[in-house]
Amino acid sequence: MRKTIDSSGSASSREPQNWHAIDWHLVERFVRMTQQRIAKATQEKDWRRVKALQRSLNHSFCARALAVRRVTENQGKRTAGVDRQLWDSPALKWAAIGRLKQQRGYRAKPLRRVYVPKSNGKERPLGIPTMFDRAMQALHLLSLEPVAETTSDPNSDGFRKHRSTADAMFQIFVCTSKKASAVISPTLANMCLNGLESDLFAHLVARHGKTKARNLKVNVIRYADDFVVTGNSQEFLHDEIRPWIEAFLAQRGLRLSLEKTKVVHMNAGFNFIGASSLQA
């Protein structure tokens, strides 16, 4: 009997009855089409429709199945959380799809805390969620990604589809090949930094006018929570750009890392996302 998924992505008389019977081509197509509709509604700023589509996707069989597959096929599939449970059989994976239906009143379990050594001798704390919590995150990520992609800053390259460190490094090459002479290289938080690029440019235009703002040669290149800002002088970056960034971050409960934030001349070079020092 042919396996199908109905238009809502929910159960139907011909829905697969076990993990091996799932038609992943149909599942991925349904999720992709719904994400495209969410992105379109986001572009149109129709937030009521965005919310309705997200809710529909989160509760669909297709999204729940894809979320379970994601967390059971990645590198962390053999790493348990505080409940010590793993979904390492088709039967457990199939049962997990059903468990993800129960979203009302959901509360994540505590993280399992481990410490990973860093190159500087310190330890980085790492929190490991349970399989169920990871699957719930993966499920909601499916409906959040179209909104994040549609609203992200143009030069934000970290952990985005079809973006890589190479894109960030290329953009730095493009910007620093213009006669910019100073760089700010901080590390901050990731997702809440959207708006850093567009809001900064809006501030410069409002304060200096379009022509002068363009001549200030300000560029923002971001990879996740690492970013570089270029400008036409160290003084300008230190006296105007850095205070603006600090205020931007303060509104989000963040602050610059004094250890990692530097204002340097291009000729001195700098490091970004693990790449070798660049020099003009």
Buried (B, 14 or more C-beta within 10 A) or exposed (E): EEEEBBEBBBEEEEBBEEBEEBBEEBBBEBBEEBBEBBBBBBEEEEEEBBEEBBEBBBBBBBBBBBBBBBBBEEEEBEBBBBBEEBBEEBEBBBEBBEBBEEBEEEEEEEBBEEEEEEEEEEEEEEEBBBBBBBBBBBBBEBBBBBBBBBEBBEBBBBEBEEBEBEBBBEBBEEBBEEEBBBBBBBBBEBEBBBBBBBBBBEBBBEEBEEEEBEEBBBBBBBBBBBBBBBBBBBEBBBEBBBEBBBEBBEEEEBEBEEEEBEBBBBEEEBEBBEEEEBEE
